[in-house]
Amino acid sequence: MSHQEASNQYLYALKLGQKYQKSCAMQGKYPYPHALDEMLDDTMELGTVNMGLVEIPIHLIVGTRIKGRQTAFAGNFMPLMHPDTEFAHKWVNLCAAHLGDEGITDPIKCVEYMGKFYVQEGNKRVSVLKSYGATSIPGMVTRILPAVSNDPEVKVYYEFMQFYNLSKMYDVQFSQPGAYAKLQAALGYEHDHVWTADERATFLSRFHIFEAAFAKIAGRVNDLTPSTALLIWLQVYDFNELAKLNIDGIVDSLENIMPELKTASLGRQIDLSIEPDESEASGFFSRFFGIGLPEHLNVAFMYSFPPEKSTWTLAHELGRQYLVDEMGEKISVSTYITQGQDMDVVFEQAVEDGADVIFATTPSMIGACRKIAVHYPDLKVLNCSISMPYPRVRSYYSRIYESKFISGAIAGAMSDDEVIGYVATYPIFGSPAAINAFALGLRMTNPRARIALRWSCVSGDYDEDFRRLGVRVMSRNDNSASIKANTAKEWGLYLDDGENIMPLATSYMDWGKIYVKVIMNILEGKWESHAANEPAVNYWWGMSSGAIDIKLSNQLPDGVTQLAQILRDGISSKRIDPFAARIVDQNGFVRSDGTHEFTPEEIMNMDWLLDNIDGSIPGFEEILPRSREMVRLLGVYRDDIPPEKEGILL
């Protein structure tokens, strides 16, 4: 390379530096590379680790180790010195060597802190290579370990260090906890799998193509990094598909998941719909102009098991029958059983059969729901679950805590004992709220009573525990089809005096009411009141909608029945809020002084228990294997559970 060409390159780089400096001045930003030593103090460092020779992604070089000739460079490492200076001559000589036979062979020397690199020796080498758009540069690296803290950024960085020990890559960087483990699982690796050189090379070659494709749409999803976009992409597509796609093909696939990308860029927000849309306004224009209103819908129901083998499926089957009875010729309904079949294939079959709407009746179907919704944007897909942040798939569930509050009041009224038994199913979103609401209802009618909390998803004999404690009134798992309860133990709440079992009450989810309201909203043009690019829509309906109710035993005393009906009417009309009380948790922390009004999000995400409850929320390691999938999907601490390579990636 001639000296003149190198001089011309310096002038080009100088313009880039001056442009960057001017832009920073206009925005009030520091225009030069930051010096790490000025940013750190002794309390922020835990120690150092010699990393040896590292191929450093050049975009991660953001500053210098010490304060020195920083003003010679703009913050993007482009030069700022006049072409006649000694600095410029040295830069030009390095540039000539870079593209000549000699090349730039010496690695730079730098330190890494929190995933970013700060140059100790070799600023000009970085500047020259950056001016040519180089993607990486070799460097001898010393890592400075940050002091351990509860800072989310520090926590994520320590997760990165674990990932680096396996992959030896800096190219992928996340800001959200758990993402590195999710990537490892999405690629089909065990959590402790050490990457081979070939695996690393294959990944990087495909990742860099993905980065180039993402750059074409990045302006529409501000603050979303290519790494995060890839992780979202891998929740719908297989990594090996990148080998078959060019940049334009990847861009097309990114367009398919644009609502997911936009939602993620907004912080994965959820629009919690707590009441059905009964307004006239939302569907007015569609009805008035006759735009896009269907006259008939093909509705598909996805069941994990046949109704005769699962009370959960039976409850949804009763809801399906109710929908058919209510909607008549406006709909055609088909059912599909996924047991023993490839779930994705079953969903595709439903589409081939003409489905306009799919109700997937178990949370474990969320992966198939997401895929089918991406490939068929006009298809309306709903999953029976809670707290799912996916804009193309709507979730639906009921606020069971409302009926549990009434059950708690009945339990207190029907017991002279000081201990009430409560068997919970899973520690999932909404479950602690149901337990707490029961405890508040109990406190209202029997202030001295305490709850002995047990879980059916962990090992142990809770029946024996209850016998030992002398428990007579107990709340067990409400049969999800319990409106048809026959024997006393099919009721969620009953009294066992040792000789006879007396049914008291049971909560039940009326799925049919939800199905009718959803289908009516689609037929009336109200579905589109939530745009696809907005936060994910989660229906979480309560007694006022009919989605949840309570069945009272005819053996209840008249006064207790009257009390339950008053509470039911009050909750349905929103005159009674179960959580409108002074609330203290098990640790003595005052959650409400009686004036705080809990938001639906606060209630759904409760992960604490009241002070009149003896028992705790079990950790994931305590959960029985058969129950772990549900807790992975909906657990109150699901973000802290390491993902499985064969599991559903959320």
DASULDA-V66472 format. One record per backbone hydrogen bond with DSSP energy under -1.0 kcal/mol. CO is the residue of the C=O (numbers start at 1). NH is the residue of the N-H. If there is no record, write none. Layout:
[[CO/NH] [CO/NH]]
This chain:
[[2/6] [3/7] [4/8] [5/9] [6/10] [7/11] [8/12] [9/13] [10/14] [11/15] [12/16] [13/17] [14/18] [15/19] [16/20] [17/21] [18/22] [19/23] [20/24] [21/25] [22/26] [23/27] [24/29] [31/75] [34/64] [36/39] [36/40] [41/44] [42/45] [44/147] [47/145] [49/143] [52/141] [54/56] [54/139] [56/137] [57/60] [58/61] [60/117] [63/119] [64/36] [65/37] [68/70] [69/72] [70/73] [72/80] [74/77] [78/74] [82/85] [85/89] [86/90] [87/91] [88/92] [89/93] [90/94] [91/95] [92/96] [93/97] [94/98] [95/99] [97/103] [108/140] [109/120] [109/121] [110/142] [111/118] [112/144] [113/116] [116/113] [117/62] [117/63] [118/111] [119/65] [121/109] [122/126] [123/127] [124/128] [125/129] [126/130] [127/131] [129/134] [130/133] [135/58] [137/56] [138/108] [139/54] [140/110] [141/51] [142/112] [143/49] [145/46] [151/155] [152/156] [153/157] [154/158] [155/159] [156/160] [157/161] [158/162] [159/163] [160/164] [161/165] [163/167] [164/168] [166/195] [176/179] [178/182] [179/183] [180/184] [181/185] [182/186] [183/187] [184/189] [185/188] [190/193] [196/200] [197/201] [198/202] [199/203] [200/204] [201/205] [202/206] [203/207] [204/208] [205/209] [206/210] [207/211] [208/212] [209/213] [210/214] [211/215] [213/216] [214/217] [214/218] [217/220] [218/221] [221/224] [225/229] [226/230] [227/231] [228/232] [229/233] [230/234] [232/235] [233/236] [233/237] [238/241] [239/242] [240/243] [241/244] [246/250] [247/251] [248/252] [249/253] [250/254] [251/255] [252/256] [255/258] [257/261] [258/262] [259/263] [260/264] [261/265] [262/266] [263/268] [264/267] [269/536] [271/538] [273/540] [276/278] [281/284] [283/287] [284/288] [285/289] [286/290] [286/291] [297/332] [298/356] [298/357] [299/334] [300/359] [301/336] [302/361] [303/338] [306/309] [310/314] [311/315] [312/316] [313/317] [314/318] [315/319] [316/320] [317/321] [318/322] [319/323] [320/324] [321/325] [322/326] [323/327] [324/328] [327/330] [328/331] [330/297] [332/299] [334/301] [336/303] [338/341] [342/346] [343/347] [344/348] [345/349] [346/350] [347/351] [348/352] [349/353] [350/355] [351/354] [356/380] [357/300] [358/382] [359/302] [360/384] [362/365] [363/366] [365/369] [366/370] [367/371] [368/372] [369/373] [370/374] [371/375] [372/376] [376/379] [380/358] [381/394] [382/360] [383/385] [383/396] [388/390] [390/393] [394/383] [395/539] [397/541] [398/400] [399/402] [400/404] [401/405] [402/406] [403/407] [404/408] [405/409] [406/410] [407/411] [408/412] [409/413] [410/414] [418/450] [420/452] [421/475] [422/454] [424/456] [426/428] [427/636] [428/431] [430/434] [431/435] [432/436] [433/437] [434/438] [435/439] [436/440] [437/441] [438/442] [439/443] [440/444] [441/445] [442/446] [446/449] [450/420] [451/614] [452/422] [454/424] [457/624] [461/465] [462/466] [463/467] [464/468] [465/469] [466/471] [472/496] [473/421] [474/494] [475/423] [479/482] [481/484] [482/485] [487/490] [488/491] [492/476] [493/504] [493/505] [494/474] [495/502] [500/497] [502/495] [504/553] [505/493] [506/551] [508/549] [509/511] [510/513] [510/514] [511/515] [512/516] [513/517] [514/518] [515/519] [516/520] [517/521] [518/522] [519/523] [520/524] [521/526] [521/527] [522/525] [526/529] [527/530] [531/534] [536/271] [537/395] [538/273] [539/397] [541/399] [542/545] [542/547] [547/510] [549/508] [551/506] [553/556] [557/561] [558/562] [559/563] [560/564] [561/565] [562/566] [563/567] [564/568] [565/569] [566/570] [567/571] [568/572] [569/573] [570/575] [570/576] [571/574] [577/580] [579/581] [583/591] [583/592] [584/611] [585/588] [589/585] [592/583] [599/603] [600/604] [601/605] [603/606] [604/430] [609/586] [610/613] [612/451] [614/453] [619/622] [620/623] [624/627] [625/628] [627/631] [628/632] [629/633] [630/634] [631/635] [634/429] [635/638] [637/640] [638/641] [644/647]]
